[in-house]
Amino acid sequence: MSIELDATTYVHAKPATAHSYILPAVVDVLENSFHQANETSVFDLGCGAGGAAAVLAGKGYDVIGVDPSEDGIAKARTAHPDLPLEIGSGYEDLSSRYGTFDAVISLEVVEHVYDPKAFSATMYDLVRPGGIAVMSTPFHGYWKNLALAVSGKMDDHFMPLKDHGHIKFWSPETLSTLLHETGFEDVDFEYVGRIPLLAKSMIAIAQKPH
């Protein structure tokens, strides 16, 4: 998560457009998993310009985040100076640097990384035993893919001309396999943005064994 993302630039430090339908579901997951926000530590892996981290911190969660984009972290520090958001890569030994957390979130990131197995392993190491990983990515499934093909919107969806765009395209099956092979258990999914068959994004919730 260095070559492909460290040159990413950000227009502002507000939550991304996708967060309008992803973040409410993520907040629900955290609220259902932990009793007290102010007693729950959250690590945002690929925090961008800090928009999601700021929303969670505003709800009382103890949030730390890293991102490889110097531009993103510069904007994050300007907009959210009280949040510990730093330059860091999902390919680094982040658990030695930061410890472990009740929840590790990574929102709309895994579709950008060249080595998702290394990225997922870093996420695993950051989660405390019994804690959870929450990973969102654009949803791909048979009926959605068929609808995109029939409507002629494949090019708009895959955006091959966009700099620093998506290079991995995940289904529930492939993302579940990635997380299980990393060592996570009990992988469940939420589907957001549209009806489940045509969802914009999916959110995987996975537990690290005790």
C-alpha positions as CSV (number, residue, x, y, z in Angstrom):
1,M,0.0,0.0,0.0
2,S,2.8,2.4,-0.9
3,I,3.4,2.7,-4.6
4,E,-0.3,2.6,-5.5
5,L,-1.6,5.0,-2.9
6,D,1.0,7.3,-1.6
7,A,0.5,9.7,-4.4
8,T,-3.2,10.0,-3.9
9,T,-4.5,13.5,-3.4
10,Y,-7.6,14.7,-1.7
11,V,-9.9,17.7,-2.4
12,H,-10.9,18.1,1.3
13,A,-10.9,16.3,4.7
14,K,-14.7,15.7,4.8
15,P,-16.0,12.1,4.7
16,A,-16.0,10.7,1.1
17,T,-19.2,10.5,-0.8
18,A,-19.3,6.7,-0.3
19,H,-19.1,7.3,3.5
20,S,-22.7,8.7,3.4
21,Y,-24.0,5.1,3.1
22,I,-21.1,3.2,4.6
23,L,-20.4,5.1,7.8
24,P,-24.0,4.6,9.3
25,A,-23.6,0.9,8.9
26,V,-20.1,0.9,10.4
27,V,-21.3,2.9,13.4
28,D,-24.1,0.3,13.8
29,V,-21.6,-2.5,13.8
30,L,-19.4,-0.8,16.4
31,E,-22.5,0.0,18.6
32,N,-23.7,-3.6,18.4
33,S,-20.2,-5.0,19.2
34,F,-19.1,-2.7,22.0
35,H,-21.1,-1.2,24.9
36,Q,-19.2,2.0,25.5
37,A,-17.8,4.2,22.7
38,N,-15.4,6.0,25.0
39,E,-14.0,2.6,26.1
40,T,-13.5,1.3,22.5
41,S,-10.3,1.7,20.6
42,V,-10.5,2.0,16.8
43,F,-7.7,1.9,14.2
44,D,-8.5,3.4,10.8
45,L,-6.2,1.6,8.3
46,G,-6.1,3.8,5.2
47,C,-7.8,6.8,6.8
48,G,-7.3,9.2,3.9
49,A,-7.9,12.8,4.9
50,G,-9.5,11.7,8.2
51,G,-13.2,12.2,7.4
52,A,-14.4,8.8,8.8
53,A,-12.0,8.9,11.7
54,A,-13.3,12.3,12.7
55,V,-16.9,11.1,12.6
56,L,-16.1,8.1,14.9
57,A,-14.1,10.3,17.2
58,G,-17.0,12.7,17.4
59,K,-19.1,9.7,18.7
60,G,-16.7,9.1,21.5
61,Y,-14.5,6.3,20.0
62,D,-10.7,6.4,20.7
63,V,-9.4,6.6,17.1
64,I,-6.0,6.4,15.6
65,G,-5.4,6.3,11.8
66,V,-2.7,6.0,9.2
67,D,-2.6,6.5,5.5
68,P,0.4,6.4,3.0
69,S,-0.8,9.6,1.3
70,E,1.2,12.6,2.4
71,D,-1.4,14.9,0.9
72,G,-4.2,13.1,2.7
73,I,-2.5,13.3,6.1
74,A,-1.6,16.9,5.6
75,K,-5.2,17.8,5.1
76,A,-6.2,15.5,8.0
77,R,-3.9,17.3,10.4
78,T,-5.2,20.7,9.3
79,A,-8.8,19.8,9.6
80,H,-8.5,17.5,12.6
81,P,-5.5,18.6,14.6
82,D,-6.5,16.8,17.7
83,L,-6.7,13.4,16.0
84,P,-3.6,11.1,15.9
85,L,-3.6,10.6,12.1
86,E,-0.2,9.7,10.7
87,I,1.6,8.6,7.6
88,G,1.8,4.8,7.5
89,S,1.4,1.8,5.2
90,G,-0.7,-1.3,5.4
91,Y,2.5,-3.1,4.5
92,E,4.3,-2.0,7.7
93,D,4.5,-3.7,11.1
94,L,1.9,-1.3,12.5
95,S,1.0,-3.4,15.5
96,S,4.6,-3.0,16.9
97,R,4.2,0.7,16.4
98,Y,0.7,1.2,17.7
99,G,-0.4,-2.0,19.6
100,T,-3.7,-3.7,19.2
101,F,-7.3,-2.3,19.0
102,D,-10.9,-3.4,19.7
103,A,-11.8,-2.7,16.1
104,V,-9.8,-2.0,13.0
105,I,-11.7,-0.4,10.1
106,S,-10.6,-0.1,6.5
107,L,-13.2,1.7,4.3
108,E,-12.9,1.5,0.5
109,V,-9.2,0.7,0.6
110,V,-8.6,-3.0,-0.2
111,E,-9.7,-2.5,-3.8
112,H,-6.6,-0.2,-4.3
113,V,-3.8,-2.4,-2.9
114,Y,-1.5,-4.7,-4.9
115,D,-0.9,-7.1,-2.1
116,P,-4.2,-7.7,-0.3
117,K,-2.9,-10.7,1.7
118,A,-0.1,-8.6,3.3
119,F,-2.7,-5.8,3.9
120,S,-5.1,-8.2,5.5
121,A,-2.3,-9.7,7.7
122,T,-1.5,-6.2,8.9
123,M,-5.1,-5.7,9.8
124,Y,-5.2,-9.0,11.7
125,D,-2.1,-8.1,13.7
126,L,-3.7,-4.8,14.7
127,V,-6.9,-6.4,16.1
128,R,-6.8,-7.6,19.7
129,P,-7.9,-11.2,20.3
130,G,-11.7,-11.2,20.3
131,G,-11.8,-7.9,18.5
132,I,-13.2,-7.2,15.0
133,A,-12.1,-6.1,11.6
134,V,-14.5,-4.0,9.5
135,M,-13.6,-3.8,5.9
136,S,-15.7,-2.2,3.1
137,T,-15.2,-2.3,-0.6
138,P,-17.3,-1.9,-3.7
139,F,-19.7,-4.9,-4.1
140,H,-19.4,-7.2,-7.1
141,G,-21.9,-10.0,-7.7
142,Y,-23.6,-11.8,-10.5
143,W,-26.7,-9.7,-10.8
144,K,-25.0,-6.4,-10.3
145,N,-22.3,-7.3,-12.9
146,L,-25.0,-8.4,-15.3
147,A,-26.9,-5.2,-14.8
148,L,-23.8,-3.2,-15.5
149,A,-23.1,-5.1,-18.6
150,V,-26.6,-4.9,-20.0
151,S,-26.8,-1.2,-19.3
152,G,-23.5,-0.5,-20.9
153,K,-22.0,1.0,-17.7
154,M,-19.0,-1.3,-17.2
155,D,-16.5,1.4,-18.3
156,D,-18.1,4.0,-15.9
157,H,-18.0,1.4,-13.1
158,F,-14.4,0.2,-13.5
159,M,-13.0,3.7,-14.4
160,P,-9.8,2.5,-16.1
161,L,-8.7,6.1,-16.9
162,K,-8.8,7.3,-13.3
163,D,-5.5,7.8,-11.6
164,H,-5.0,5.7,-8.5
165,G,-8.3,3.8,-9.2
166,H,-9.4,0.4,-8.3
167,I,-7.2,-2.5,-9.2
168,K,-9.0,-5.4,-7.3
169,F,-12.7,-6.2,-7.6
170,W,-14.1,-8.2,-4.8
171,S,-17.1,-10.4,-4.3
172,P,-18.3,-11.7,-0.9
173,E,-16.7,-15.0,-1.7
174,T,-13.3,-13.7,-2.5
175,L,-13.2,-11.2,0.4
176,S,-14.4,-13.8,2.8
177,T,-11.7,-16.2,1.5
178,L,-9.1,-13.5,2.1
179,L,-10.2,-12.8,5.6
180,H,-10.5,-16.5,6.6
181,E,-7.1,-17.3,5.1
182,T,-5.6,-14.5,7.2
183,G,-7.0,-16.1,10.4
184,F,-10.3,-14.2,11.0
185,E,-13.4,-16.1,11.9
186,D,-17.2,-15.6,11.6
187,V,-17.1,-13.3,8.6
188,D,-20.4,-11.6,8.0
189,F,-21.5,-9.0,5.4
190,E,-23.7,-5.9,5.3
191,Y,-24.7,-4.5,1.9
192,V,-25.2,-0.8,1.6
193,G,-26.1,1.9,-1.0
194,R,-28.9,-0.1,-2.8
195,I,-30.8,-3.3,-2.4
196,P,-28.4,-6.1,-1.5
197,L,-28.3,-7.7,-5.1
198,L,-27.2,-4.3,-6.5
199,A,-25.4,-2.8,-3.5
200,K,-22.9,-0.1,-4.0
201,S,-20.6,-1.5,-1.3
202,M,-20.3,-4.4,1.0
203,I,-19.0,-4.4,4.6
204,A,-17.2,-7.5,5.9
205,I,-17.2,-7.9,9.7
206,A,-14.7,-10.5,10.9
207,Q,-13.7,-11.6,14.4
208,K,-10.2,-12.4,15.5
209,P,-10.1,-15.6,17.7
210,H,-9.6,-15.2,21.4
